[in-house]
């Protein structure tokens, strides 16, 4: 439902940005709380997967929380560029995670496989998130620009 709302909400860029940051925070908290009780302490691959997830989601929660606490007006054009650059980096994360996973399988290193799986998962989510947010910030530009010329 949240993804549906995020995709089709027609709000101003500030509201869309805040909604996106709440979604990122929700992903981070949900991801970390989902780890509780599911970590197999005897399996190094599982340990590595959840360890990497925790690291990524502490960063995600920190960035989203900081953005939510910051009350400065946003600049959608600048944010769109940042989100598109991040989306390109996310592709590299996914590729790096796949390479790490592959090397872990070749060298029989379950820790590398777990880390690689986690990086692929987090990179996949972030690619979707950054692409959607980049599109939403970019989409708001013509509307914001046109509003300058409309008499109230």
TIZAVEX-804061 format. One record per atom (N, C-alpha, C): residue number from 1; residue in three letters; atom name; x, z negated, y negated. Coordinates in steps of 0.05 Angstrom, whole numbers. Example, Ala and Ser with C-alpha at 12.3 -4.5 7.8 and 13.67 -1.06 7.14 Angstrom:
REC;1;ALA;N;264;-156;114
REC;1;ALA;CA;246;-156;90
REC;1;ALA;C;264;-156;66
REC;2;SER;N;257;-142;45
REC;2;SER;CA;273;-143;21
REC;2;SER;C;258;-157;-1
REM end
This chain:
REC;1;UNK;N;16;0;24
REC;1;UNK;CA;0;0;0
REC;1;UNK;C;17;0;-25
REC;2;UNK;N;39;-16;-25
REC;2;UNK;CA;57;-17;-48
REC;2;UNK;C;69;10;-53
REC;3;UNK;N;77;25;-32
REC;3;UNK;CA;89;51;-36
REC;3;UNK;C;69;70;-48
REC;4;UNK;N;44;69;-38
REC;4;UNK;CA;23;86;-49
REC;4;UNK;C;19;80;-79
REC;5;UNK;N;18;54;-86
REC;5;UNK;CA;14;46;-114
REC;5;UNK;C;38;56;-131
REC;6;UNK;N;62;53;-121
REC;6;UNK;CA;85;61;-136
REC;6;UNK;C;86;91;-140
REC;7;UNK;N;77;106;-120
REC;7;UNK;CA;78;135;-122
REC;7;UNK;C;58;147;-142
REC;8;UNK;N;34;135;-143
REC;8;UNK;CA;13;147;-158
REC;8;UNK;C;4;132;-183
REC;9;UNK;N;18;110;-189
REC;9;UNK;CA;11;95;-213
REC;9;UNK;C;17;112;-238
REC;10;UNK;N;-2;112;-256
REC;10;UNK;CA;2;127;-282
REC;10;UNK;C;4;106;-304
REC;11;UNK;N;28;96;-308
REC;11;UNK;CA;32;75;-328
REC;11;UNK;C;54;84;-346
REC;12;UNK;N;58;68;-367
REC;12;UNK;CA;80;75;-385
REC;12;UNK;C;107;69;-372
REC;13;UNK;N;129;80;-381
REC;13;UNK;CA;154;76;-368
REC;13;UNK;C;162;47;-364
REC;14;UNK;N;156;30;-384
REC;14;UNK;CA;163;2;-381
REC;14;UNK;C;149;-11;-357
REC;15;UNK;N;124;-6;-355
REC;15;UNK;CA;108;-17;-332
REC;15;UNK;C;118;-5;-306
REC;16;UNK;N;123;21;-305
REC;16;UNK;CA;133;33;-281
REC;16;UNK;C;161;22;-273
REC;17;UNK;N;178;17;-293
REC;17;UNK;CA;204;6;-287
REC;17;UNK;C;201;-22;-275
REC;18;UNK;N;184;-39;-288
REC;18;UNK;CA;180;-66;-278
REC;18;UNK;C;167;-66;-250
REC;19;UNK;N;148;-48;-245
REC;19;UNK;CA;137;-46;-218
REC;19;UNK;C;158;-39;-198
REC;20;UNK;N;176;-20;-205
REC;20;UNK;CA;198;-13;-188
REC;20;UNK;C;216;-36;-182
REC;21;UNK;N;222;-52;-202
REC;21;UNK;CA;240;-75;-198
REC;21;UNK;C;226;-96;-180
REC;22;UNK;N;200;-99;-183
REC;22;UNK;CA;185;-117;-165
REC;22;UNK;C;186;-107;-136
REC;23;UNK;N;183;-81;-133
REC;23;UNK;CA;185;-69;-106
REC;23;UNK;C;212;-73;-94
REC;24;UNK;N;234;-70;-110
REC;24;UNK;CA;261;-74;-100
REC;24;UNK;C;265;-103;-93
REC;25;UNK;N;254;-121;-109
REC;25;UNK;CA;256;-150;-102
REC;25;UNK;C;241;-156;-77
REC;26;UNK;N;217;-144;-74
REC;26;UNK;CA;201;-147;-50
REC;26;UNK;C;216;-138;-25
REC;27;UNK;N;229;-115;-27
REC;27;UNK;CA;245;-105;-5
REC;27;UNK;C;267;-125;2
REC;28;UNK;N;281;-135;-18
REC;28;UNK;CA;303;-153;-13
REC;28;UNK;C;294;-179;0
REC;29;UNK;N;273;-191;-11
REC;29;UNK;CA;264;-216;0
REC;29;UNK;C;252;-212;28
REC;30;UNK;N;236;-191;31
REC;30;UNK;CA;224;-185;57
REC;30;UNK;C;245;-180;78
REC;31;UNK;N;266;-165;70
REC;31;UNK;CA;288;-159;89
REC;31;UNK;C;303;-184;97
REC;32;UNK;N;308;-201;78
REC;32;UNK;CA;323;-226;85
REC;32;UNK;C;305;-246;100
REC;33;UNK;N;280;-248;93
REC;33;UNK;CA;263;-267;107
REC;33;UNK;C;256;-256;135
REC;34;UNK;N;257;-230;139
REC;34;UNK;CA;253;-219;166
REC;34;UNK;C;275;-225;185
REC;35;UNK;N;298;-233;174
REC;35;UNK;CA;321;-239;191
REC;35;UNK;C;318;-267;204
REC;36;UNK;N;303;-284;191
REC;36;UNK;CA;301;-312;201
REC;36;UNK;C;288;-311;229
REC;37;UNK;N;301;-323;248
REC;37;UNK;CA;291;-325;275
REC;37;UNK;C;295;-300;292
REC;38;UNK;N;306;-278;280
REC;38;UNK;CA;310;-254;296
REC;38;UNK;C;339;-249;302
REC;39;UNK;N;357;-264;290
REC;39;UNK;CA;385;-259;294
REC;39;UNK;C;393;-269;322
REC;40;UNK;N;405;-252;338
REC;40;UNK;CA;415;-259;364
REC;40;UNK;C;444;-267;360
REC;41;UNK;N;449;-293;360
REC;41;UNK;CA;476;-303;354
REC;41;UNK;C;496;-296;376
REC;42;UNK;N;487;-287;399
REC;42;UNK;CA;505;-280;420
REC;42;UNK;C;513;-250;419
REC;43;UNK;N;499;-234;403
REC;43;UNK;CA;504;-206;402
REC;43;UNK;C;519;-199;376
REC;44;UNK;N;544;-190;378
REC;44;UNK;CA;559;-184;354
REC;44;UNK;C;548;-161;338
REC;45;UNK;N;535;-142;351
REC;45;UNK;CA;522;-119;336
REC;45;UNK;C;499;-129;320
REC;46;UNK;N;483;-147;331
REC;46;UNK;CA;460;-158;316
REC;46;UNK;C;470;-175;293
REC;47;UNK;N;491;-191;298
REC;47;UNK;CA;502;-208;277
REC;47;UNK;C;512;-191;254
REC;48;UNK;N;527;-170;260
REC;48;UNK;CA;538;-152;239
REC;48;UNK;C;515;-138;224
REC;49;UNK;N;495;-130;238
REC;49;UNK;CA;472;-116;224
REC;49;UNK;C;460;-135;204
REC;50;UNK;N;453;-159;212
REC;50;UNK;CA;440;-178;193
REC;50;UNK;C;459;-188;172
REC;51;UNK;N;484;-191;178
REC;51;UNK;CA;504;-199;158
REC;51;UNK;C;505;-178;136
REC;52;UNK;N;506;-152;143
REC;52;UNK;CA;508;-131;123
REC;52;UNK;C;481;-130;108
REC;53;UNK;N;459;-133;122
REC;53;UNK;CA;433;-133;108
REC;53;UNK;C;432;-155;87
REC;54;UNK;N;441;-178;94
REC;54;UNK;CA;440;-201;75
REC;54;UNK;C;457;-194;50
REC;55;UNK;N;480;-183;54
REC;55;UNK;CA;497;-176;31
REC;55;UNK;C;484;-155;13
REC;56;UNK;N;473;-134;24
REC;56;UNK;CA;460;-114;8
REC;56;UNK;C;436;-125;-7
REC;57;UNK;N;421;-142;7
REC;57;UNK;CA;397;-152;-6
REC;57;UNK;C;401;-174;-26
REC;58;UNK;N;423;-188;-24
REC;58;UNK;CA;430;-207;-46
REC;58;UNK;C;436;-191;-71
REC;59;UNK;N;450;-169;-68
REC;59;UNK;CA;455;-151;-91
REC;59;UNK;C;429;-139;-102
REC;60;UNK;N;412;-128;-84
REC;60;UNK;CA;387;-117;-92
REC;60;UNK;C;370;-137;-108
REC;61;UNK;N;367;-161;-97
REC;61;UNK;CA;351;-182;-110
REC;61;UNK;C;363;-190;-137
REC;62;UNK;N;390;-191;-138
REC;62;UNK;CA;403;-198;-163
REC;62;UNK;C;398;-177;-185
REC;63;UNK;N;402;-152;-178
REC;63;UNK;CA;398;-130;-197
REC;63;UNK;C;369;-129;-206
REC;64;UNK;N;350;-131;-187
REC;64;UNK;CA;322;-129;-195
REC;64;UNK;C;313;-153;-211
REC;65;UNK;N;322;-177;-204
REC;65;UNK;CA;315;-201;-219
REC;65;UNK;C;326;-200;-247
REC;66;UNK;N;351;-192;-250
REC;66;UNK;CA;363;-189;-276
REC;66;UNK;C;347;-170;-294
REC;67;UNK;N;339;-147;-282
REC;67;UNK;CA;324;-127;-297
REC;67;UNK;C;297;-138;-305
REC;68;UNK;N;285;-155;-288
REC;68;UNK;CA;258;-166;-295
REC;68;UNK;C;260;-187;-316
REC;69;UNK;N;283;-201;-317
REC;69;UNK;CA;286;-222;-338
REC;69;UNK;C;295;-211;-365
REC;70;UNK;N;306;-187;-365
REC;70;UNK;CA;315;-174;-389
REC;70;UNK;C;291;-162;-404
REC;71;UNK;N;286;-170;-428
REC;71;UNK;CA;263;-162;-443
REC;71;UNK;C;269;-139;-463
REC;72;UNK;N;292;-127;-461
REC;72;UNK;CA;298;-105;-479
REC;72;UNK;C;281;-81;-472
REC;73;UNK;N;274;-64;-491
REC;73;UNK;CA;259;-40;-485
REC;73;UNK;C;277;-22;-468
REC;74;UNK;N;264;-8;-450
REC;74;UNK;CA;279;10;-432
REC;74;UNK;C;282;37;-445
REC;75;UNK;N;302;52;-435
REC;75;UNK;CA;307;80;-444
REC;75;UNK;C;303;97;-420
REC;76;UNK;N;279;109;-417
REC;76;UNK;CA;273;124;-392
REC;76;UNK;C;293;146;-386
REC;77;UNK;N;302;161;-407
REC;77;UNK;CA;320;183;-402
REC;77;UNK;C;346;173;-390
REC;78;UNK;N;357;152;-401
REC;78;UNK;CA;382;140;-390
REC;78;UNK;C;377;129;-362
REC;79;UNK;N;355;116;-358
REC;79;UNK;CA;349;104;-332
REC;79;UNK;C;346;126;-311
REC;80;UNK;N;333;149;-319
REC;80;UNK;CA;330;171;-300
REC;80;UNK;C;357;180;-290
REC;81;UNK;N;376;184;-309
REC;81;UNK;CA;403;192;-301
REC;81;UNK;C;416;172;-282
REC;82;UNK;N;413;147;-288
REC;82;UNK;CA;425;126;-271
REC;82;UNK;C;413;127;-243
REC;83;UNK;N;386;129;-242
REC;83;UNK;CA;373;130;-215
REC;83;UNK;C;381;155;-200
REC;84;UNK;N;384;178;-213
REC;84;UNK;CA;392;202;-199
REC;84;UNK;C;421;200;-189
REC;85;UNK;N;438;188;-205
REC;85;UNK;CA;466;184;-196
REC;85;UNK;C;466;165;-172
REC;86;UNK;N;451;144;-174
REC;86;UNK;CA;449;125;-151
REC;86;UNK;C;438;138;-126
REC;87;UNK;N;419;157;-129
REC;87;UNK;CA;408;171;-106
REC;87;UNK;C;430;187;-93
REC;88;UNK;N;447;200;-109
REC;88;UNK;CA;470;215;-97
REC;88;UNK;C;489;196;-83
REC;89;UNK;N;494;173;-94
REC;89;UNK;CA;511;154;-81
REC;89;UNK;C;499;144;-55
REC;90;UNK;N;472;141;-55
REC;90;UNK;CA;459;132;-31
REC;90;UNK;C;463;151;-7
REC;91;UNK;N;465;177;-13
REC;91;UNK;CA;471;197;8
REC;91;UNK;C;498;191;20
REC;92;UNK;N;517;184;2
REC;92;UNK;CA;544;177;12
REC;92;UNK;C;543;151;28
REC;93;UNK;N;527;132;20
REC;93;UNK;CA;524;107;36
REC;93;UNK;C;514;114;64
REC;94;UNK;N;494;131;66
REC;94;UNK;CA;483;138;92
REC;94;UNK;C;504;152;109
REC;95;UNK;N;518;170;97
REC;95;UNK;CA;539;184;111
REC;95;UNK;C;561;165;120
REC;96;UNK;N;569;147;102
REC;96;UNK;CA;589;127;110
REC;96;UNK;C;580;109;132
REC;97;UNK;N;554;100;131
REC;97;UNK;CA;543;84;152
REC;97;UNK;C;543;98;178
REC;98;UNK;N;536;124;178
REC;98;UNK;CA;535;140;202
REC;98;UNK;C;564;143;214
REC;99;UNK;N;583;147;196
REC;99;UNK;CA;611;149;205
REC;99;UNK;C;621;123;217
REC;100;UNK;N;614;101;204
REC;100;UNK;CA;622;75;215
REC;100;UNK;C;609;69;242
REC;101;UNK;N;583;76;244
REC;101;UNK;CA;569;73;269
REC;101;UNK;C;582;90;291
REC;102;UNK;N;588;115;285
REC;102;UNK;CA;601;133;304
REC;102;UNK;C;628;122;313
REC;103;UNK;N;644;113;294
REC;103;UNK;CA;670;102;302
REC;103;UNK;C;667;77;319
REC;104;UNK;N;647;61;312
REC;104;UNK;CA;642;37;328
REC;104;UNK;C;634;44;357
REC;105;UNK;N;618;65;360
REC;105;UNK;CA;611;73;387
REC;105;UNK;C;635;84;402
REC;106;UNK;N;651;100;388
REC;106;UNK;CA;675;112;401
REC;106;UNK;C;696;91;409
REC;107;UNK;N;699;70;392
REC;107;UNK;CA;719;50;397
REC;107;UNK;C;708;25;410
REC;108;UNK;N;683;27;418
REC;108;UNK;CA;669;5;431
REC;108;UNK;C;671;-21;414
REC;109;UNK;N;665;-18;388
REC;109;UNK;CA;665;-40;369
REC;109;UNK;C;636;-45;360
REC;110;UNK;N;622;-64;372
REC;110;UNK;CA;594;-69;365
REC;110;UNK;C;590;-78;336
REC;111;UNK;N;610;-91;325
REC;111;UNK;CA;608;-100;297
REC;111;UNK;C;606;-76;279
REC;112;UNK;N;622;-56;283
REC;112;UNK;CA;621;-32;266
REC;112;UNK;C;594;-18;270
REC;113;UNK;N;584;-17;294
REC;113;UNK;CA;558;-5;299
REC;113;UNK;C;536;-19;283
REC;114;UNK;N;537;-46;284
REC;114;UNK;CA;517;-61;270
REC;114;UNK;C;519;-57;240
REC;115;UNK;N;543;-58;229
REC;115;UNK;CA;546;-53;200
REC;115;UNK;C;537;-25;193
REC;116;UNK;N;544;-5;209
REC;116;UNK;CA;536;22;204
REC;116;UNK;C;506;25;204
REC;117;UNK;N;493;13;224
REC;117;UNK;CA;463;14;225
REC;117;UNK;C;451;2;200
REC;118;UNK;N;462;-20;191
REC;118;UNK;CA;451;-33;167
REC;118;UNK;C;455;-16;142
REC;119;UNK;N;479;-4;140
REC;119;UNK;CA;484;13;116
REC;119;UNK;C;466;38;116
REC;120;UNK;N;461;49;140
REC;120;UNK;CA;442;72;142
REC;120;UNK;C;414;63;133
REC;121;UNK;N;405;40;142
REC;121;UNK;CA;378;30;135
REC;121;UNK;C;376;25;105
REC;122;UNK;N;396;10;94
REC;122;UNK;CA;395;4;66
REC;122;UNK;C;398;29;49
REC;123;UNK;N;416;46;56
REC;123;UNK;CA;420;71;42
REC;123;UNK;C;395;88;42
REC;124;UNK;N;382;89;65
REC;124;UNK;CA;357;105;67
REC;124;UNK;C;335;94;48
REC;125;UNK;N;332;67;48
REC;125;UNK;CA;312;56;30
REC;125;UNK;C;320;61;1
REC;126;UNK;N;345;57;-6
REC;126;UNK;CA;354;60;-33
REC;126;UNK;C;352;90;-42
REC;127;UNK;N;357;109;-24
REC;127;UNK;CA;354;137;-31
REC;127;UNK;C;325;142;-38
REC;128;UNK;N;307;132;-23
REC;128;UNK;CA;278;135;-29
REC;128;UNK;C;271;122;-55
REC;129;UNK;N;280;97;-58
REC;129;UNK;CA;274;82;-82
REC;129;UNK;C;286;95;-107
REC;130;UNK;N;311;101;-107
REC;130;UNK;CA;325;113;-130
REC;130;UNK;C;313;140;-137
REC;131;UNK;N;307;156;-117
REC;131;UNK;CA;294;183;-122
REC;131;UNK;C;267;179;-135
REC;132;UNK;N;251;161;-124
REC;132;UNK;CA;225;157;-135
REC;132;UNK;C;226;146;-164
REC;133;UNK;N;244;127;-169
REC;133;UNK;CA;247;116;-196
REC;133;UNK;C;259;137;-215
REC;134;UNK;N;278;153;-206
REC;134;UNK;CA;288;174;-223
REC;134;UNK;C;267;193;-231
REC;135;UNK;N;250;201;-212
REC;135;UNK;CA;228;219;-218
REC;135;UNK;C;208;206;-237
REC;136;UNK;N;202;181;-233
REC;136;UNK;CA;183;167;-250
REC;136;UNK;C;193;165;-279
REC;137;UNK;N;219;158;-282
REC;137;UNK;CA;230;156;-308
REC;137;UNK;C;232;183;-322
REC;138;UNK;N;240;203;-306
REC;138;UNK;CA;242;230;-317
REC;138;UNK;C;215;241;-324
REC;139;UNK;N;195;236;-308
REC;139;UNK;CA;168;245;-312
REC;139;UNK;C;156;234;-338
REC;140;UNK;N;165;210;-346
REC;140;UNK;CA;153;198;-369
REC;140;UNK;C;165;209;-395
REC;141;UNK;N;186;224;-394
REC;141;UNK;CA;199;234;-418
REC;141;UNK;C;182;253;-435
REC;142;UNK;N;170;273;-424
REC;142;UNK;CA;154;291;-441
REC;142;UNK;C;130;277;-454
REC;143;UNK;N;118;258;-440
REC;143;UNK;CA;96;243;-451
REC;143;UNK;C;105;226;-474
REC;144;UNK;N;127;212;-471
REC;144;UNK;CA;137;195;-492
REC;144;UNK;C;145;212;-516
REC;145;UNK;N;157;235;-511
REC;145;UNK;CA;166;253;-533
REC;145;UNK;C;141;263;-548
REC;146;UNK;N;121;272;-533
REC;146;UNK;CA;97;284;-545
REC;146;UNK;C;82;264;-562
REC;147;UNK;N;82;238;-553
REC;147;UNK;CA;67;218;-568
REC;147;UNK;C;77;214;-596
REC;148;UNK;N;102;221;-602
REC;148;UNK;CA;113;218;-629
REC;148;UNK;C;99;236;-648
REC;149;UNK;N;88;258;-638
REC;149;UNK;CA;77;279;-656
REC;149;UNK;C;46;278;-657
REC;150;UNK;N;34;260;-642
REC;150;UNK;CA;5;258;-642
REC;150;UNK;C;-4;237;-662
REC;151;UNK;N;-21;245;-680
REC;151;UNK;CA;-32;225;-699
REC;151;UNK;C;-52;207;-686
REC;152;UNK;N;-49;181;-691
REC;152;UNK;CA;-68;162;-678
REC;152;UNK;C;-96;164;-690
REM end
